[in-house]
Amino acid sequence: MLQLCKITDSLFIGNARSGCSAELIQQEAVTFCINVSKQQPFPTVCVATLRIPVYDDPNEDLYSHFDRCADAIQQEANRGGHSVVYCKNGRSRSASVCVAYLMKHQKLSMVEALQKVKAARHAIDPNAGFMIQLQKYEQELYLRRRGVDQVHVQA
């Protein structure tokens, strides 16, 4: 079944088939698509797009993309737009990006953010490497909020 799962009023998650469905994109008034894959297509309908070219591999560096994606989702929400984040299966890469967004802009803990994304899309299951990167990001955000800049947190 094709569906975009609603995480917040302005954020959806899905797999590539749903994320590329012109009907769903229009139905949910999606204005911005983040495609977290190297090979999956973008929807044919006219929306802003961002590709994060990583494979669902624990050794891939998704961490370096968290801030950019989280800020882009928030900017779109501030404009009244709706974002969808998707990868091939809508389980690991896209879920990790959504969790990072919730941690940064809704100030949720990693556990709370994972629960919120899982409540929207039960199939999510970030791989072990992405979970470590999310933990590192949570520590980095904590330090930033404490006013400590440019601190390198060990994974």
Beta strands, then each sheet from edge to edge (+ up, - down):
strand 1: 5-8
strand 2: 11-15
strand 3: 32-35
strand 4: 48-51
strand 5: 83-87
sheet 1: 1+ 2- 5- 3- 4-
end
